[in-house]
Amino acid sequence: MAHVAPTSHRRGAHASHRGDRTDGPIQPTTWLGLTFALIFGLVLTARSHVGVHAAGVTLLAMLLPLTLVVFGIALRRGHGSTKAALSTVIAVALIILSFLL
């Protein structure tokens, strides 16, 4: 007789977390974390050591697309804390100005 595995370990079907609009607005800690990381990337790019400068550029290159995605999500779900979102906007503006000037 063939062995049949018990079904108690199987999980039932559940809705995906994607597309769920009940998550609410962006948390202030998300905005402040992005702001801190962006400013930290600016500090690293200001250093004269080649490796540290490259690490800062790499950090900023990874964070800018992520920040743009968070802004896009904030348009759909709400920005949460206005002051925290504004701090991130200012940090992104500083980065753009530093690369342009």
C-alpha positions in Angstrom: 0.0 0.0 0.0 1.3 3.4 -0.9 2.1 6.0 1.7 -0.1 9.1 1.6 1.2 12.2 3.2 -1.0 13.8 5.8 -2.7 17.1 4.7 -2.4 18.9 8.0 0.8 20.6 6.8 -0.8 22.1 3.8 -2.0 25.6 3.9 -5.2 26.8 2.5 -5.4 29.2 -0.4 -5.2 32.8 0.7 -5.3 36.1 -1.1 -2.0 37.6 -2.3 -0.6 40.7 -0.5 0.0 42.4 -3.8 -2.5 44.9 -4.9 -4.0 45.2 -1.4 -4.9 48.8 -0.8 -5.6 48.4 2.9 -1.9 48.8 3.8 -2.3 52.5 4.4 0.0 55.4 3.8 3.8 55.3 3.7 5.2 55.1 7.3 7.3 58.0 8.5 10.1 55.7 9.3 10.3 54.8 5.7 10.7 58.4 4.7 13.2 59.1 7.4 15.2 56.0 6.6 15.4 57.0 3.0 16.4 60.5 4.0 19.2 59.3 6.3 20.5 56.9 3.6 20.5 59.6 0.9 22.4 62.0 3.1 24.8 59.3 4.1 25.4 58.6 0.4 26.1 62.3 -0.1 28.6 62.3 2.8 30.4 59.3 1.3 30.6 60.9 -2.1 32.2 64.0 -0.6 35.2 61.9 0.7 38.4 61.9 -1.2 39.2 58.2 -0.8 38.4 56.5 -4.1 36.8 53.5 -2.6 34.6 55.5 -0.1 33.6 57.8 -2.9 32.6 54.9 -5.1 30.6 53.3 -2.3 28.7 56.6 -1.9 28.0 56.8 -5.7 26.8 53.1 -5.6 24.6 53.7 -2.6 23.0 56.7 -4.3 22.6 54.8 -7.6 20.7 52.1 -5.7 18.6 54.5 -3.6 17.4 56.9 -6.2 15.2 54.3 -8.1 14.0 53.0 -4.8 13.0 56.4 -3.7 11.2 57.1 -6.9 9.2 53.9 -6.4 8.3 54.9 -2.9 7.1 58.3 -4.3 5.0 56.4 -6.8 3.4 54.2 -4.1 2.8 57.3 -2.0 0.8 58.8 -4.8 -1.5 55.7 -4.7 -1.7 55.1 -0.9 -1.0 58.4 0.7 2.3 60.0 1.8 1.7 59.7 5.5 3.8 62.3 7.4 4.2 65.4 5.4 7.3 66.6 7.2 9.0 63.2 6.7 8.1 63.1 3.0 9.3 66.7 2.6 12.7 65.8 4.2 13.1 63.0 1.6 12.2 65.4 -1.2 14.8 67.9 0.0 17.4 65.1 0.2 16.6 64.0 -3.4 16.8 67.6 -4.5 20.3 68.0 -2.9 21.5 64.9 -4.7 20.2 66.0 -8.0 21.8 69.4 -7.5 25.1 67.9 -6.4 25.3 65.8 -9.6 24.3 68.7 -11.8 26.7 71.3 -10.3 
